[in-house]
């Protein structure tokens, strides 16, 4: 789906450094596993076969905006973070291994992530879904290279937000233990200073029936959040450059909360007001 040519960020990029440390045979196996799970695209009907990727720091809102676009465009939203948390809640042997990695704020190996992602894509294929919006993958150049080798990503949307707002949002995240919905109790109110504009992001509070059932993710502590941001920032620049060089990267600075940011994101994606109204009602 060719969109946004006039809006893509195509700055000159430094040579890409590959983070691949595994053998070519392992690389090929990962590529085959992912390729077999991605539905073949026989057409490019609008909205059904888009293949988009969301990049952005933990807590930036990738899941929120990707989920809205998923409903709008009628394609699956596949978040690797959700896949990891689902595995963590299981009693399978992998759960304990993942818990140790996540609780230290470290990156999960490519092999584990691609295995979880392949299974989710296979489920989507079984249901007859086409296209996807990926959230949280790829996180390394190696993952991007594997993905590029098996399918043609249309667009990569890189969401950006100030670090102080990111930390506040991560610490304010809450999940209803009964319905599974996500909320945020943080009220981000950054005053303008030194020529920088202010920013206000109101809390996303739960309805009364969820208030007493809110839980906090085990990895949403200040120490772990800061470590996750450090790890992400160390790895993200090379991934952004990877997609910049291919003319597929759209960088979008979030100006505030959902009411302010969502219409501007739709405008950047050339999606019209009628589509916006359908999504707002969801």
C-alpha positions as CSV (number, residue, x, y, z in Angstrom):
1,X,0.0,0.0,0.0
2,X,1.9,3.1,-1.2
3,X,1.1,6.0,1.0
4,X,2.7,9.1,2.5
5,X,5.6,9.4,0.0
6,X,5.6,13.1,0.7
7,X,5.6,12.6,4.4
8,X,8.2,9.8,4.9
9,X,11.4,10.7,6.7
10,X,14.3,10.0,4.4
11,X,17.3,11.6,6.1
12,X,20.7,10.4,5.1
13,X,21.6,7.6,7.4
14,X,24.9,6.2,8.6
15,X,25.9,2.7,7.6
16,X,23.8,0.1,9.4
17,X,25.6,-2.1,11.9
18,X,24.1,-5.6,12.1
19,X,23.5,-7.0,15.5
20,X,23.3,-10.6,14.1
21,X,25.6,-12.9,16.1
22,X,24.0,-16.2,15.1
23,X,24.9,-18.5,12.2
24,X,23.4,-18.0,8.8
25,X,21.7,-21.4,9.2
26,X,19.9,-20.1,12.4
27,X,19.0,-16.9,10.5
28,X,17.5,-18.9,7.7
29,X,15.5,-21.1,10.1
30,X,14.0,-18.0,11.8
31,X,13.1,-16.5,8.4
32,X,11.4,-19.7,7.4
33,X,9.4,-19.9,10.6
34,X,8.2,-16.3,10.2
35,X,7.6,-16.7,6.5
36,X,5.4,-19.7,6.8
37,X,3.1,-17.9,9.3
38,X,2.6,-14.7,7.2
39,X,-0.4,-14.9,4.9
40,X,0.2,-14.6,1.2
41,X,-1.0,-11.4,-0.2
42,X,-3.0,-12.0,-3.4
43,X,-4.4,-8.5,-3.6
44,X,-3.9,-5.0,-2.2
45,X,-7.5,-4.2,-1.3
46,X,-7.5,-1.0,0.8
47,X,-7.3,-1.7,4.5
48,X,-7.2,-5.5,4.3
49,X,-3.6,-6.2,3.3
50,X,-1.6,-3.4,4.8
51,X,1.5,-4.5,6.6
52,X,2.5,-1.8,9.0
53,X,5.0,-1.7,11.9
54,X,4.8,0.6,15.0
55,X,8.1,1.6,16.6
56,X,8.5,3.6,19.8
57,X,9.8,3.5,23.4
58,X,8.0,1.5,26.0
59,X,5.0,3.4,27.2
60,X,4.8,5.7,24.2
61,X,1.3,4.4,23.2
62,X,2.1,2.0,20.4
63,X,-0.6,-0.4,21.6
64,X,-3.3,2.3,21.9
65,X,-2.8,3.8,18.5
66,X,-2.1,0.5,16.8
67,X,-5.3,-1.0,18.2
68,X,-7.4,2.0,17.0
69,X,-5.9,1.7,13.5
70,X,-6.6,-2.1,13.6
71,X,-10.3,-1.5,14.2
72,X,-10.3,1.3,11.6
73,X,-8.6,-0.7,8.9
74,X,-9.9,-4.2,9.7
75,X,-6.5,-5.9,10.1
76,X,-5.1,-7.7,13.2
77,X,-3.1,-5.8,15.8
78,X,-0.3,-8.1,16.9
79,X,1.7,-6.8,19.9
80,X,4.7,-8.9,20.9
81,X,4.5,-7.4,24.4
82,X,1.1,-8.9,24.8
83,X,2.3,-12.2,23.5
84,X,5.1,-12.2,26.1
85,X,2.7,-11.4,28.9
86,X,0.3,-14.1,27.8
87,X,3.2,-16.6,27.9
88,X,4.2,-15.3,31.3
89,X,0.8,-16.0,32.7
90,X,0.9,-19.6,31.4
91,X,2.4,-22.5,33.3
92,X,4.6,-23.6,30.4
93,X,8.3,-24.0,30.9
94,X,9.2,-20.9,29.0
95,X,7.3,-18.7,31.5
96,X,9.9,-18.8,34.2
97,X,12.7,-18.1,31.7
98,X,10.8,-15.1,30.4
99,X,10.1,-13.8,33.9
100,X,13.8,-13.5,34.7
101,X,14.5,-11.6,31.5
102,X,11.5,-9.2,31.8
103,X,12.1,-8.4,35.4
104,X,15.5,-7.1,34.6
105,X,14.3,-5.0,31.7
106,X,16.4,-6.9,29.2
107,X,15.6,-7.8,25.6
108,X,14.1,-11.2,24.9
109,X,16.0,-13.3,22.3
110,X,15.1,-13.2,18.6
111,X,14.4,-16.9,18.7
112,X,11.8,-16.6,21.5
113,X,10.1,-13.5,20.0
114,X,9.9,-15.0,16.5
115,X,8.5,-18.2,17.8
116,X,5.7,-16.4,19.7
117,X,5.1,-14.1,16.7
118,X,4.9,-17.0,14.2
119,X,2.3,-18.8,16.3
120,X,0.2,-15.7,16.5
121,X,0.4,-15.1,12.8
122,X,-0.5,-18.7,12.1
123,X,-3.6,-18.2,14.3
124,X,-4.5,-15.1,12.3
125,X,-4.1,-17.0,9.0
126,X,-6.3,-19.8,10.3
127,X,-9.0,-17.3,11.0
128,X,-8.7,-15.9,7.5
129,X,-7.2,-12.6,8.5
130,X,-5.0,-10.7,6.0
131,X,-2.5,-8.0,6.7
132,X,-1.3,-6.9,10.1
133,X,-0.1,-4.0,12.3
134,X,2.9,-5.1,14.3
135,X,3.6,-3.5,17.6
136,X,6.9,-4.1,19.4
137,X,8.6,-6.0,16.5
138,X,11.2,-5.6,15.1
139,X,13.4,-4.2,17.9
140,X,16.8,-5.0,16.5
141,X,18.3,-4.7,13.0
142,X,18.6,-8.5,12.9
143,X,14.8,-8.8,13.5
144,X,14.2,-6.2,10.8
145,X,16.4,-8.0,8.3
146,X,14.6,-11.3,9.0
147,X,11.2,-9.6,8.6
148,X,12.3,-7.8,5.4
149,X,13.4,-11.1,4.0
150,X,10.0,-12.7,4.2
151,X,7.5,-9.9,3.5
152,X,7.3,-6.4,2.2
153,X,6.5,-4.0,5.0
154,X,4.5,-1.0,3.7
155,X,5.1,1.6,6.4
156,X,6.9,2.0,9.7
157,X,5.4,4.5,12.1
158,X,7.9,5.7,14.8
159,X,6.0,7.3,17.7
160,X,8.0,9.8,19.8
161,X,7.3,11.3,23.2
162,X,9.4,13.2,25.8
163,X,11.2,10.9,28.2
164,X,9.7,12.5,31.3
165,X,6.2,11.8,29.9
166,X,7.2,8.3,29.0
167,X,8.3,7.4,32.5
168,X,5.2,9.0,34.1
169,X,2.9,7.0,31.7
170,X,4.7,3.7,32.3
171,X,4.4,4.2,36.1
172,X,0.7,5.1,35.7
173,X,-0.3,2.0,33.7
174,X,-3.0,-0.2,35.2
175,X,-4.8,-3.3,34.0
176,X,-8.2,-4.5,35.1
177,X,-7.7,-8.1,36.4
178,X,-11.3,-8.9,35.4
179,X,-11.9,-7.5,31.9
180,X,-8.2,-7.1,30.9
181,X,-8.6,-3.5,29.7
182,X,-5.7,-1.0,30.0
183,X,-6.0,2.3,31.9
184,X,-3.6,5.0,33.0
185,X,-3.9,7.0,36.3
186,X,-1.0,9.4,35.5
187,X,-1.8,13.0,34.7
188,X,1.1,14.4,32.6
189,X,1.3,18.1,32.9
190,X,4.6,19.5,31.6
191,X,4.9,23.3,31.6
192,X,6.5,25.2,28.7
193,X,10.0,26.5,29.3
194,X,13.1,27.4,27.4
195,X,11.2,27.7,24.2
196,X,9.8,24.2,24.4
197,X,6.0,23.8,24.3
198,X,4.0,22.4,27.2
199,X,2.3,19.1,27.1
200,X,-0.9,17.9,28.9
201,X,-2.0,14.2,28.8
202,X,-5.0,13.5,31.0
203,X,-5.4,10.2,32.8
204,X,-7.3,7.4,31.2
205,X,-9.4,6.4,34.3
206,X,-11.3,3.1,34.6
207,X,-15.1,2.9,35.0
208,X,-16.4,2.3,38.6
209,X,-16.7,-1.5,38.1
210,X,-13.0,-1.8,37.3
211,X,-11.6,0.6,39.9
212,X,-11.1,-2.0,42.7
213,X,-9.7,-4.6,40.3
214,X,-6.7,-2.6,38.9
215,X,-3.3,-4.3,38.9
216,X,0.2,-3.0,38.1
217,X,2.5,-4.8,35.7
218,X,5.5,-6.4,37.5
219,X,7.9,-4.6,35.2
220,X,6.4,-1.1,35.7
221,X,8.8,0.0,38.5
222,X,10.9,3.2,38.0
223,X,14.2,1.2,38.0
224,X,13.0,-1.3,35.4
225,X,11.2,1.4,33.2
226,X,14.4,3.4,33.1
227,X,16.5,0.3,32.1
228,X,14.0,-0.6,29.4
229,X,14.2,2.9,28.0
230,X,18.0,2.8,28.1
231,X,18.1,-0.6,26.3
232,X,15.5,0.6,23.7
233,X,17.3,3.8,22.9
234,X,20.6,1.9,22.5
235,X,19.0,-0.4,19.9
236,X,16.4,1.8,18.3
237,X,18.6,4.2,16.2
238,X,20.0,1.4,14.0
239,X,16.4,0.1,13.4
240,X,15.2,3.6,12.5
241,X,18.1,4.0,10.1
242,X,17.3,0.6,8.6
243,X,13.9,1.8,7.6
244,X,14.9,5.3,6.7
245,X,17.3,3.9,4.1
246,X,14.3,2.1,2.6
247,X,12.1,5.1,2.5
248,X,9.5,3.5,4.8
249,X,9.8,5.5,8.1
250,X,7.2,8.0,9.2
251,X,8.3,9.8,12.4
252,X,5.4,11.2,14.4
253,X,5.9,13.3,17.5
254,X,2.9,12.9,19.9
255,X,1.8,16.5,20.8
256,X,-0.3,15.4,23.8
257,X,-2.9,12.9,24.8
258,X,-5.2,10.8,22.6
259,X,-7.8,13.6,21.9
260,X,-5.0,15.9,20.5
261,X,-2.8,13.3,18.9
262,X,-5.3,10.9,17.2
263,X,-6.7,13.3,14.6
264,X,-3.2,14.5,13.8
265,X,-2.0,10.9,13.3
266,X,-4.9,10.2,11.0
267,X,-4.1,13.3,9.0
268,X,-0.4,12.2,8.7
269,X,-1.6,8.8,7.5
270,X,-4.0,10.3,5.0
271,X,-7.1,8.7,6.6
272,X,-10.3,10.8,6.3
273,X,-12.8,12.1,8.8
274,X,-15.4,9.5,8.1
275,X,-13.0,6.8,9.1
276,X,-12.0,8.8,12.2
277,X,-15.7,8.9,13.3
278,X,-16.1,5.2,12.9
279,X,-13.1,4.6,15.1
280,X,-14.0,7.1,17.7
281,X,-17.3,5.3,18.2
282,X,-15.4,2.0,18.9
